[in-house]
Amino acid sequence: MIRRIEREDIPACAAIMREVYNNPLWQCRWNEKTSEAYLTDYFEAKKFLGFVCEIENEGGGREICAAMFCHEKIWWNNSELFIDEMFVLPSMQRRGYGSALLEAGEEYIKEKALAGFTLTTNRHSFAPAFYEKNGFERAEHILYMYKSMENGQ
């Protein structure tokens, strides 16, 4: 079941995010405090839109297995939906949950007459193939750049 994210979902989403990203591929070191603060920051943004995917657990209740944190990005000719974070529990991947989250975002895009989705991801992961399978294209005209600062200075 796909539904909109609620504030009470942040701890569960943060736990999934840590399980997905704290590994050799992504090389992250999120802890409970930083991951919850990070996702709360998105949640509190003015144009935030987020969805969770819930599945039935062994006890008959529901638990979150995937989430997508987005924001509506204003652009000069037509706004778009930027995917800030999207993650699916490793044990639940390749079951259609990520695609279902994207479909929920697509419904919102159609409802609001937005231009479409945009995102950034690790080109050395399985993520680009997942997004391409779901109709995304690589933007060859865009260059992602960064500048590291020693000790934050």
N, C-alpha and C positions, 0 to 999 in steps of 0.2 A: 504494500500500500504506500503510495506517495502522498505526502502532505507537506504543508508549509512548516518551516522550522519555527519553534517557539523557544523562548529564552531558557526554559527548563531543559531543553535538548542539548545545550552547549557542553556540559560535562561528558555526555555520551559521545557526542561528535568529536570532542577533543581526544578522548581515549582512542577512537577509531583512527583519527589523524595520526596520533603517535604510533600506533601499530603499523600503519601504512608507510610512514615516512622515516621512522627511526631504524634505518637499515643501511647496508653498504651501498645500495643503488642510489638512494636519495641523500644519504650522508647527513641526516638531520639529527638533532639531539633535543627534541622537544621534551619538556617536562609538564606535569599537570598544570602548574601555574602559568607558564608561558603559553601553552597551547590554548588554554581556556581564555586567557587575555587576548590572544591573537584572534580567535574566532568571535569573541564578544565585540571586539573592535569592528569587525565586519558587520555583525548583527545590528549594531547601533548606528551604522551609517545611514544617512538620509534616504538613499535610493536602494537599500538592501532588498534582495529577494533570495530566499533560500528554501530548499526542499530537503526532506529526509525520506528515506525508504525504510519502512518498518516491515519486519517479518514476524511470524508467530514463533515464540520460543517453546522449549520443551514443557514449560509449566502452563502453557495455554495463553500466556500474556503476549505482549508485543515488545520487540526490541529493535533499535535502530541498527541497520547494517551498512548504510551508505548515506552520504550527504553531499549537497552541492550549495556552495555559498557564492552568490553573484551580486552584482550591482548594475543598475541601469546607468550607462555611461552616455552623457550628453555629447553629441557631436554636431558639427555645423549643418549637415544635411539630413541626418536621421540618427536618432539615438540607437544604441545597441546594448545587448546584455553581455557583460564581461564576467566570465567565470573566474572568480578569485581562487577558489579551492573546490576540488571535487575528489572524493575518496570513497572506496568501498573496502570493507573488511577483506583481507586477503583470502580468508576461507569462503567468502561469498562472491568472489570475482568470477567472471565468465558465466554468469547466470542471468544476465539481462538487467540487473539493478542499475548499473551506470547508464545504460541506454534509456531506462525508464525515467531517470532523473532528467536526462537531456530532453526527453519528450515533454515533460512537465514544463521545462524552460521554453521549449518551442511553442507550447500552447500560450504561455504568457507573451512571448514575442508576437505571435499572431494577434492576440487580443489587444495589445498596445500598439500594433503596427510598427514595430521596431525593425531595424535593418537586419538583425541576426545576432549571432554569437561571436565573441572574440575571447581569446585566452592565450596564455603562455604555458609551456610545459617543457619538461626535460626531453630533449631530442634523442637521448640515449636510453630511454625507457620504452616500455610497451605502450605508453599513453598515446603517442602520435598515431599508431596503427588503430587504436581504439577510436580516436576522434575521426580519423579518415573513414573508418567503417561506418560511422554515424553521419557522414556527409560533409565533414569539415575539409578544408583545403589549406595547404601551406601558403602563407603569405610571403612570397619571395621578395617582395618590395619592402618588407619591414626588417629592420636590424635591431635586435635587442642588445643594449649596451649597459655596462655597469662600471663603476669605479670603486675599488676597494680602498679603504682608508685604514692605515695602521692604527690600532688601538682606538678606533672610532674618531680619529682626529683628521 
